[in-house]
């Protein structure tokens, strides 16, 4: 859901800008032009993993990644998004050598949730995975626009705000079929949710920046007794603080969706923590157990995911992106990305054959399709120490060439991504396009250090020619092996 900002005739001075709760430090102040909030485009889109190019001669800003290309021209009240013309409320402008563009355009084009807090003169931007929780505290807003729906950039369903603004939403025609949330308590390092009947199938996810555990309970509502005893706010959210706990800060809950009726519970964490979710009968409960696996300690750099298993070998999952009905990107010569990904993954397994320290497990060994969630579940099932997803890039600009590496979680994956990237660039010999943070499903939802390698661009003639050559793939495979063994502190 995208929200408009109120008319702010005096809000341009000292306006604060946040992305996923993190304060941005733009090089130029925001401006109000004809009641339109103008923000520095570079500082926002680069945080989202886009590259920004400036053509001084034509005064054109080009913003792009492998899926989207946006062009804006200073003083022109239009832009192009993937080649389609879009009208702007106010033309882009330059101040202090920084291009300012309408906030509304940024939100709509990037699929961001945009919130305005009048009291502190702050604008909050949230990507779909971070800001779409109905239980995420949101500043006061005005004139909500319809939820456009759609999917996120990594192919997962965009979580729109489907909740009514009351503490006991979801009372539809099938009210009698819903389980009722009757109690909620936190004890012995476990969140225990009492429900009126069993057979519930809760879903779970772990999000970062900030760390939090999200549990959805489908076909459920709050009981009348529970509802009347909780201090639900006007937007249907309630919370309680967990006092003096080393890991948990607070627990929030709301009726996330009316159709289907779903309760969402969010545990705000002070640091990353492994957990499990289970259900019991007699009594009927949903239990989120934080005693499962210990914490990640970013201060020491040690993580349970990088300790060798009892067998003495590290388990590394290599994921060949796409497959079967999902060909991935298409190269200049009409070759499928999925074929490169699989060939490269197989060669990584080959160069690790008989390695005394590392066991490679492949998510697929043939032209098979796997959902993103299944790739994540595969890595967790095998208790992998590391996860590497192999891809090839594309963009509608044939001059762009090079190697990129992506990660999602700072504490667990940033250092791993950097080590892998440094080795990968040596192996490809292609331009170094850097390490980037982006919310991709397989790197976000895994619970071990994880990165996604974009080896080269299929839409660049030089890159494409190299990618499908055997000797190139063997060099890349060896560089991936070198990176993995370097990160694990092993001799390659």
N, C-alpha and C positions, 0 to 999 in steps of 0.2 A: 504494500500500500504506500502510495506516494502522497505526502502532504504538502500543501502550499504554505508559504510563509505569510504572516500578516503584513500589512503595509507598515513599513518601518521608516518613518520620515527622519528619525534622528539616530538610527541604529548603526550607521556605517562606521563611526569612530569606535574603536575598541571591540569590534565584533569578534567573538571567539569561534574557531572552527575546529570540529572534532570529527575524526573518521574512526568508526568502530570503538568509540570511547577514548581514543588517543588524540591528544592535542596536536594540531598541525601548526607549523611555524611558517606561514607564508611570507614570501619576500616583499609582498605589497599588501597594503590593507584592503579589506573588502570595501566596496563602494555601493551606494544606493543611487540608481539612475532610473528616474520615472517609476519609482516604487518597486524597482526590480533589484534584487540582491545580486551583485557581481562578485565572483570569487576568482582567485588565482588558479587557473586550470592546471598548471604543471604540478603543483604540490599535491593535488588530489589524485590525478590520474596516474602519476608515477607510483604512488603508494598502492594503487590497484594493479600494478604490474604492466601498465602501458608504457610505450616509448613515445616521446614527444619530439618532433622535428620542427624547426623554424626556418622558413624561407624568407630571408630579409628582403629580397628583391620584390617578391609578390605579397609580402606581409601575410603569409599563410602559415597556419599552425596545423600540423598533421599529427593526429593521435592514433596509435595503432598497436594491436597485438595480433596474434595469429587468427583471431576470430572477427575482429571489428576494425574498421578504419573510419576515422572522423576527420573532416577538414573544415576549418573556420578561417575566414579572412577578416582581418581587422577593418572595422568601419562598415562591414557588409552585414545586413540583417538576415542572413541565411547561412546555413551550414549544409554539408553533405554527410550522411551517415551510410556507409557502405554503398555510396553512389547515389543515394536518394536525397533529394533536396528537402531541407527542413527549415521553416521560418523561425526566426528568433524574436523574442520580445524586444531586446536591445542588442545592438551590434557589439561584437567584441571590441575591447579597447585596451590600450597599453598604458600602464603606469609603473614607473620605476623599473623599466625594462621587463615587466611582467605582463602577460596577457590575461585580462579579466574577461570572464564569460558569465552569462546568466546562470545562477544556481539551479533554476528549474530545468534548464537544458541538460546540465551535468547529471542531475538526479534521474531524469527520464531516460537519457541515453545510456547511462551506466547501470540502470536498474537499482538505484539506491533508494533507501528510505530516508526522507529528509524531515527532520523535526526542528522546531524552533522553540527556544526557552526564553521568554520575554524578560524574566527577572534578571538573568545573568547575561542577556544579550548574546546568546550562544546558538550556533547552528550545529546540529548533530547529524552526521551522515552515517548510515549503516549499510554494509553490503548484505545480501540476502541471507547469508548464513549467520551473520552476527546480530543483525538488528531486527530480524523478522519474528523473534520470539514475542508472543503477546505479553509474556511476563517480564520482558526487558523494561526497566523503568524508562518511561518516555516523557519528555517535556510536554507542556500544554500545546495543543495544535488547533488549527482552525481549518474549516472547509476541506474535510478529507475527500480525496478523489477516489474513484472506483479502483479496485485492485486489478492491475493488468494481467496478473497470473504469469504463465510462461515458465521457462526453465532457467536455471542458473548457467553460468559459463561452463561448468564442468559436467553438465548433463543431469544434475539432480533437480528434483521439483522445487520450485521457488516457494518458500513457506510464507504465504501471505497471512495477514491478520484477519482471521475468519470469525473472531469472537465478538459477541455482543458485549456492551459495557455494563455488565452486571455480574455479581458474584455467582449466580446460579443459572447461567445460560445453558442452552442445549436441551431444553424441555420441549421436544417436538412431539409429533403424533405417536412416536414409539417410546414415550417416556417410561412406560412400564418395563421396557426391555433393558434399561440402563442400570448399570451397577452404580451404587452411591458411595462416594468418599465420606467416611464417617469420622475418622480420626487421623491425626498425623503427628508423629513424635520423632525426636532424634535421641537415640540412646545407644550406648556401647558401640559408638562409631557406625551406627546404622540408622537410616531413615526408614521408619516403619509406617506404612499407610494402610489403615484399616478400611476394608471395603465390604459392601453388603453381600456380595456373592463372588464366587470364584470364576474360573475359566477366562480370566483376563489375559491378554497378550500384550504387555507393555513393550514399547520400543525405546531404544536408548541411543544417545550419541554424546561424545565428549568434544567440546568446543574450546578454543583458546582465544587469547587476547581480548578479554581476560579468560582465565580457566573457569570452566563450569561444566556441570553434568546436566543433561537434559533428558527427562523421562516423560514419555507420552503414554497416557492410559486411555485406550479407545473405549467407546461405548460406555462412557462414565459421566457422571455429574456430581456436584456436591450435594450432600443430604441437606434437608431443611435445617436440621439441628446444627450441623457443622457450619452452614452458611450464616446462621444468626449469631454464632459465637466468634466469628472471624471478622477482623477489621478490613473488609474489602474496600478498596478505593473506588472512586467513580468510574474508573476504567476497568473494573472487574478483577483487580489484582490484590493479593494479600501476601504477607511475608512474616517470617520470624527470624530473629537473630540467634545464632548459636554462640553463646558466650564462651570466651576463652578456649576456643578449639584451635589446635595447631594447623588445621587444614581447611576447615569449613568456616565461611564467613556468615552466610545467611541462606535461607531457603525460601523460594518464591513459588507461587502457584496461582493458577487461573483456569477458567474455562477457555481453552485455546481455540476450540472450534465448536460450532453448533451442528454442522452437518459434514461428516459424522461427529457426534458429540464426543469431545476429547478433552481430558484434563491434562494440562502440562505442568510439570514440576521442574524447577531449575535450582540446582545446588550451586551457589557461588563459592568458588574455591580460592584459597590463598595461594595455592600452588598445585601443580599437576598431581593427580592421584588415581591409581588404578581402582577399579570397582567392579561389582557384579550386580545384576538385577535378577530377582527371582520372585516367585509367588508361592504362597502356602495356602492350605485349606485347614479349616477348623483350628484356629480362626483364619478367615480369609484376609490375606495381606499381600501387599506388594512391598518388597524389601530391597532397598539400595544399600549394599554392604560395602563400606569403605575399608574393610579389613582385608580386602583381596588384593595383595600384591605390593603394597608400599608406595612410596612417593618418588617422584623425580626430583633430584636436587640440582637445580641449575648452578648453584654456587660451586659445587665440586666437579661438575661435568660428568658425574656418573649417573647411569640410568639403568633400571632393571632390565631394559630391553637390550643393553649391550653387554650383558654378562653371559659367558658361554653356558650352554645347557649342560646337563649332567653327562651327556655323551662326550663332552670335551670339544665338540665342534660347534662353531657358530652357524646358525641357520639364516640364510639370506634368501628372501623371495625376490625373484626377477619376474617382473610383469611385462609381457609383451602387449602393448596397448591395442585396443580395438579387436577385430576378428570377425570372421563369418559375415553376417549380414551388415556389420558395421565396418566399412572399408577404411575409415579414417580419412585423412586428407588425400587428394588426388594430385599426382605429380604432373609436371609439364608434359611428360610423355605418357600420361594416363596410367601410371602405375599406382597401386594402392599402398597407402602407408602401412596397413596391417601386415603386408608381406615383408616390408623392411623390418618392422618391429619384431616379428617372429624370428626372422633370420638372424637378427642381432642378438636376441635373447638366447637362441640356441648356441650361438658362438660363445657367449659368456659362460654358459654351462659347460661348454667344451673346454675352455681354457682353465676352468676350475676342476676338471676331472682329476680325481685322485689327490686333490689338495688335502693335506693332513689336518688343516685347521677350519676349513669352511665348507659347508654343504649348501649347494645351490638347489633351490626348489622353484620350478617354473609354474606360473599360474596357468599357462597353456603351452602345449607342445605341438599343436596343429591349428588348423583354421577353425577355431571354436570361438563362440561369442560368450562373454561373461559380463554380467552387470557390474557396475562399479562397486556396489555393495558386496557382491560375491568375491571380488578381488580382495577387498578389505577383510572379509570374513575368512578367506583362505589364509591370509598372512597371520591372522590371530589364531586360527585353528592350529597352524603349525608352530605357533609360539616363536615367530621369526624374530631375530635380533635386529635385522635391517630389512628395508623394503625399497626396491628400485624399480620404477616404471619407465619403460623405454618407448620413446615416440620420435616422430619427425614432424617438423613444423610446416606451416604454410601461411601465406598472406597474399593479398592481391596487389603485390608490388614486387616484381621479379628482381629488382636490384638488391633486395635485403637478403643477406647471407649470414650464416654463423650458428654458433652453439649456445644454448641457454639451459639453465638448470633452475627448477622451481621447488619450493618447499612451502609449508603452511604453518608449522609450529616452531616458534623461536627457540624454546627451551630444548626441545628434543631433536630438531631436524636442521636448524640453520647451519651449525658447524659441519654436520655430515654433508649437506648440500654443497658447501664451499669446498670441502676436500674432494668430493666427487667431481665437481666442475673443473677444478684446477687440473686434475688428471685427464678429464674428458677432452678439454681444449687441446692438450698436448697430443692426444690421440687423433683427433679429427683434423687438426691443422687448419681449421676454419676460424673465421673471426670470432673473438670472444665477446658475446653479447650479455654476459654477466649472470649473476645469481639473483633470482627474483622471488619475492614472497607473494603467493597468490592462493586463494582459497579453492583448491582442487580436491575433489572428493577423496581420491585415494591417498593423498598426502595429508589431508585433514583428519580423516576418520580412523586411520591406522593408529596403533598405540605403541609403535616403535619408531626410531628415527627413519624418516622416509623422504625420498626426493623423486622428482620426475625429470628425466633427461630429454630435452629436445635436441637431438644430435645435429640436425641441419635442416635447411629449408627445401622442401620438395618443389617449391615454386621458384627456386633459383637454379639456373642451368648448371652452374659449377657444383653446387651442393648435391643436386639430384644425381649428377653423373658419378659422384664419389659414393653416395649412400648405398648404391646397389652393387658396388664392387666388393668382391670377396676379401681382397687384401685390406681395404679400408675397414670392413667390418671386423676383421681379426685385430687390427690396430685398436679400434674402439673397444673391442671386448677386453683386450689386455689392459687398456687404460681404466676400464670399469673395475677390473680385478685389482689393479694397483690402488685405485681409490678406496675400495672396500677394505683391503688389507692395511692400508695406511691408517684409515679411521679406526680400525680395530687394534692398531698397534702391533701388527704382525709383519714379518719380513715377506716381501712379495718375491 
